[in-house]
Amino acid sequence: MVGAVRVERSWRVLVLEDEVAFRRRVVATLQLHTSSTASRSVGEDGPARKMEVDDVDTVAAAERKIFRQAYDAWILDIWLPDGSALDLLEHARREGLRTPALMLTGDVDVRLANRAQLLGAEMAYKPDVMANVLVFVDRVIGVRAPRTAPRIGGLENAATGAGLSPRELDVLRASRRGLSRAQVAETLGLSENTVKTMMRRLLIKGEARSASELIDRWRTPLLGLPQLDLDPLPPASDDDDDA
């Protein structure tokens, strides 16, 4: 219709995270992603939707928000100083709120994932969750082809210059997923001493002073296009000897 005013629609997302720097990165990544892609709904020819992001750092603040404001998506860190976001999500579900939720955690306790699934939520494990956040939000708002399509081999490309062996790369990949030394050893079929020795070699090759610094060096960028490491961990092998 000639002369008709087209009203811009907006999406609203709530981010609950108590770590200030990480929360700011999530918010900035969402805002950058939205402004860069001008995301549209599937099959909709109307104006691009903009995203409004509210961020809070406590369960109590999140509870006030979700029961006073309609959101299209919730991104919730599970463990907060004043409680669990899973308890908040359960409360919201009992009250009839069916807002899509993505739960974030660095805790590999499978009971958390099981409970989240029962509450109709998705899970992503820190620290490398930015790609998961963007794919989740794109799916919620109905984007047909997310800008953040995964690219295979990012970790390998980044570590090639450091001369990592395939098994060292396995250890690094497992460590990036937040596994402890014992969990890395069990997952890869190695002894803890072997994992410890490999980590020492990785620190030397990566010129890093700690495991966290090393992992951060080859970590997915938190802003811009995420580069996903989607290769599965290899099965345990009997051919690996203790170093």
Buried (B, 14 or more C-beta within 10 A) or exposed (E): EEEEEEEEEEBBBBBBBBEEEBBBBBBEBBBEBBEEBEBBBEEEEEEBBBBBBBBBBBBEBBBEBBEEEEBBBBBBBBBBEEBBBBEBBBBBBEEEBEBBBBBBBEEEEEEBBEBBEEBEBBBBBBBBBBBBBBBBBBBBBBBEEBEBEEBEEBBBEBBEEBEBEEBBBBBBBBBBBBBEBEBBBBBBBBBBEBBBBBBEBBBEBBEBEEBEEBBEBBBBBBEEBBBBBEBEEBEEEEEBEEB
